[in-house]
Amino acid sequence: MNIEELNARVREKLDEIRRYQEQELPDIIGTEAVNHFRESFANEGFTDETTTKWKDVKQRTNPKRVDRAAAAIEYMKVGLAHSNNPTAV
């Protein structure tokens, strides 16, 4: 292999790398970012090297808020059940 052939092969490889960077890599990075984001919600915390848990939400720590939320959900269920809506719960 002479210097011109080596030069041509290096340029081909550089073109392959550029195509990969521009076409495939953004999709891979986007998928990884979405998966990381979803895992944070599943783990209820941010993950770097370890998981840092989020503070408990007020609905779980404040009984009045839990009762209000449960009452609102029950009210909606009863209201939908008595409506003429065929998709009612």
N, C-alpha and C positions, 0 to 999 in steps of 0.2 A: 504494500500500500504506500503510495507516495503522498506528498503533502497536500496535493489538490484533492485526492480522494478522502483523506482524513478531514480536510476542511469541509467538503461536501457532506460527509456523515455528521459532523458536529452541527452544521446548519440544519440538517434534517431533524436531529434530536432537539435542537433549540425550538424549531417549529412545532414539534410534538409537545414540548413542554408548554409553549405559549397557548396552543389549542386546549390543552388540559386545563391550564389556568383560567382561560376565558370561558370554556364551555362546561366542563365537568366539575371543577372545583367549587364554583358557586352553589351548585345543587347539593353537593356533599356537605358543605359548610352549613347551608340552610337547613338541611335535614338534621344535622347534629345539633344545631341551635334549638330547633323545635323540640327535639327529644330531650335535651337538657332542661328546657323550660317546663315541659310536661313532668319530668322526673322531680323537679322542684316542688310542684304541687302534690305529687304522689307522696313525696317524703316530708311534706309540710315544712320545707326549709330550703335555704340556698346551699348548694354543694360546690365547694372548691376542692380541697383535698379531703375535708370532712364536711359533714352536714351541720349547718347552723340553723337550728329550729326557729321558726317564726314564733312571735308571741301569740298566745291564744286569742282568738277573736272574741269580741265582746258578747256575741250571741251565746258562746259556750260558757263564759264566765259570769254573765249577768243573768240571773234567773228570770227577771222581769222581761228581758228581751227575748229569751227563749220562749216564755209563755206567750208573749205577743206574737212571735213568729208562728208558733204552733196554732194559735187561735186564728191567725190570718189564713193559714193554709187550710184549716178545717172549715172556715167560713167560705173559702173559695170552693172547696169540694162540695159542700152542702148546696151552695148557690148553683153550681154547675149541674148537680144531680137533679135539681128541681126545674131546671130550664128545659126548653124544648130542643136543646142542642144534642144531636145524635152522637157527638164526640165527647160528651160529658164523662167525667171520671166516675 
